[in-house]
């Protein structure tokens, strides 16, 4: 049996009772980073054995975990933060379980893009989640494809590329396109800033202290800042 267990994106209180129970009861926890997950597990006094499972070893590790589950062991998969499989390892293991007839149970829980979207004050009835854009190859063409997208768009970005990405968004989607930037979600210095893309570029250039993972929420084509006016 495989359990997909979401973990807090910052605040350690953001975990369900069910997730804690599963983490205590399984035979093994597959972690994106055992050190990161170790902090959470120690906080809740969970001593279940851990093993690493990340983007660099998932191809080799998947058959090993599948074999253990076919032998009757239960495994929980966790990422460093949020829901496994959402811009994090998980897809290959879930697919392998499906192919081998191993049950998979996905628990509901934290993921960064949902609170960023709902706090953005941008239309949330229809949206497209893009995750991380390609760093180099294919980045420009992907942005060009999204130029006419009418749904609200959600992206993940590292603090090191956030300003550069906002500039690319302003060039592609227009400097006056409404957007929101959420960072340090659920943590002490959480910030959600709503403005045009150009004003967001200016703010974060001047701020000079970009930190934490960023969620960039951009209005779809045809949406103007009038949506924020009374």
C-alpha positions in Angstrom: 0.0 0.0 0.0 1.2 3.5 -0.9 0.0 6.6 1.0 0.6 10.1 -0.5 0.9 12.3 2.6 0.9 16.1 2.3 3.2 17.9 4.8 3.2 21.5 6.0 4.5 24.2 3.6 5.8 26.2 6.5 3.8 26.1 9.7 4.2 22.7 11.4 0.6 22.9 12.7 -0.8 22.6 9.2 -1.0 18.8 9.1 -4.0 16.6 9.5 -4.6 14.1 12.3 -5.0 11.4 9.6 -1.6 12.3 8.1 0.0 11.9 11.5 -1.7 8.6 12.1 -0.5 7.2 8.7 3.0 8.4 9.3 3.1 6.5 12.6 1.5 3.3 11.2 3.3 2.7 7.9 6.4 0.5 7.7 8.5 3.1 5.9 8.4 6.8 4.9 10.0 7.8 1.6 11.2 11.4 1.9 12.3 13.9 -0.7 14.9 14.9 1.9 15.2 12.8 5.1 16.7 15.7 7.0 13.8 18.1 6.2 11.2 15.5 6.9 13.1 14.5 10.1 12.3 17.9 11.6 8.6 17.4 11.2 8.7 13.8 12.4 10.8 14.7 15.4 8.3 17.5 16.3 5.5 15.0 16.4 7.6 12.2 18.0 7.3 9.9 15.0 10.0 7.3 14.8 9.0 5.4 11.6 12.1 4.4 9.5 12.9 6.8 6.6 14.5 6.4 3.2 15.3 9.0 0.5 13.2 9.4 -2.6 13.9 12.4 -4.8 14.2 13.5 -8.4 17.8 12.2 -8.7 17.1 8.6 -7.5 13.4 8.0 -8.1 14.0 6.0 -11.3 16.3 3.6 -9.4 14.4 3.6 -6.1 10.9 3.1 -7.5 11.4 -0.7 -8.3 12.8 -1.2 -4.8 9.8 0.4 -3.1 7.4 -1.4 -5.4 9.0 -4.7 -4.4 8.7 -3.9 -0.7 5.0 -3.1 -1.1 4.4 -6.3 -3.1 5.9 -8.1 -0.1 3.3 -6.5 2.1 5.0 -3.4 3.5 3.1 -0.1 3.6 4.9 3.1 2.5 4.1 6.8 2.9 5.6 9.2 0.4 6.2 12.8 1.5 7.9 15.7 -0.1 9.7 18.5 1.6 6.5 20.6 1.7 3.1 20.2 0.3 1.5 17.4 -1.7 3.7 14.7 -3.3 3.5 14.7 -7.0 2.7 18.5 -7.3 6.0 19.9 -8.7 7.7 17.2 -6.5 8.6 13.5 -7.0 5.6 11.1 -7.0 4.3 10.5 -10.5 6.7 7.6 -11.4 6.0 5.7 -8.1 2.2 6.2 -8.4 2.3 5.0 -12.0 4.4 1.9 -11.1 1.9 1.1 -8.3 -0.9 1.3 -10.8 0.9 -1.0 -13.2 1.6 -3.5 -10.4 -1.9 -3.4 -8.9 -0.7 -1.8 -5.6 -3.4 0.4 -3.9 -2.6 4.1 -3.7 -4.3 6.4 -1.2 -3.8 10.1 -1.6 -4.5 12.2 1.6 -5.8 15.8 1.3 -3.7 18.5 2.7 -1.4 21.5 2.2 -0.3 22.7 -1.1 1.1 26.2 -1.8 -0.8 27.2 -4.9 -4.3 27.0 -3.4 -3.8 29.6 -0.6 -1.9 31.8 -3.1 -4.7 31.7 -5.6 -7.5 32.3 -3.1 -5.6 35.2 -1.5 -4.7 36.8 -4.8 -8.1 38.5 -5.4 -7.9 37.3 -9.0 -10.6 35.1 -10.6 -10.4 31.6 -9.2 -13.3 29.9 -10.9 -11.0 28.7 -13.7 -7.3 28.5 -13.5 -4.2 26.7 -14.9 -1.4 25.5 -12.7 2.0 25.7 -14.5 4.3 24.8 -11.7 7.9 25.6 -12.4 8.7 26.9 -15.9 11.6 25.4 -17.8 14.8 27.1 -16.6 16.3 27.5 -20.1 15.2 25.4 -23.0 11.5 25.8 -23.8 10.9 28.7 -21.4 10.4 31.3 -24.0 8.1 29.2 -26.2 6.0 28.2 -23.1 5.4 31.8 -22.2 4.5 32.6 -25.8 1.9 29.8 -25.6 0.4 31.3 -22.5 0.2 34.8 -23.9 -3.5 34.4 -24.9 -4.5 32.2 -21.9 -7.7 33.6 -20.4 -7.7 31.6 -17.2 -5.7 32.7 -14.1 -2.2 31.3 -14.3 -0.2 30.0 -11.3 3.5 29.4 -11.3 6.1 28.3 -8.7 9.5 30.1 -8.7 12.6 30.1 -6.6 13.7 33.4 -4.8 16.8 33.6 -7.0 14.8 33.8 -10.3 11.6 35.5 -9.0 12.4 39.1 -10.2 13.7 37.9 -13.6 10.6 35.8 -14.1 8.3 38.7 -13.2 10.2 40.8 -15.8 9.6 38.1 -18.4 5.9 38.0 -17.5 5.7 41.8 -17.9 7.3 41.6 -21.3 5.1 38.7 -22.4 1.7 39.4 -20.8 2.0 43.2 -20.6 3.3 45.5 -17.8 -0.3 46.4 -16.7 -1.5 42.8 -16.3 -2.8 42.2 -12.7 -0.9 39.7 -10.7 -0.1 38.6 -7.1 3.0 37.3 -5.5 2.8 35.1 -2.4 5.9 34.1 -0.5 6.7 32.6 2.9 3.2 31.3 3.0 2.0 30.1 6.5 5.3 31.4 8.1 6.0 34.4 10.3 6.9 36.8 7.4 4.1 35.7 5.0 3.4 38.2 2.3 0.9 38.4 -0.5 1.3 41.5 -2.7 -1.2 42.4 -5.4 -0.4 44.8 -8.2 0.4 45.1 -11.9 3.4 43.0 -13.1 5.5 46.1 -13.6 4.8 47.5 -10.1 5.6 44.0 -8.7 8.9 44.0 -10.5 9.8 47.5 -9.1 8.8 46.4 -5.6 10.8 43.3 -5.4 13.8 44.9 -7.1 13.8 47.6 -4.4 13.0 45.2 -1.6 16.3 43.3 -2.2 15.5 40.6 0.3 13.7 38.0 -1.8 13.5 34.8 0.3 11.3 31.7 0.5 9.6 29.9 -2.3 7.4 32.2 -4.5 4.0 31.5 -5.9 3.2 33.9 -8.8 -0.4 34.3 -9.8 -1.1 36.1 -13.0 -4.5 37.2 -14.4 -5.6 35.8 -17.7 -5.7 37.7 -20.9 -8.4 40.4 -20.9 -8.5 40.9 -17.2 -7.6 44.4 -16.0 -7.0 46.0 -12.6 -10.7 47.1 -12.6 -11.4 43.8 -10.9 -9.8 45.2 -7.8 -11.8 48.5 -7.9 -15.0 49.2 -6.0 
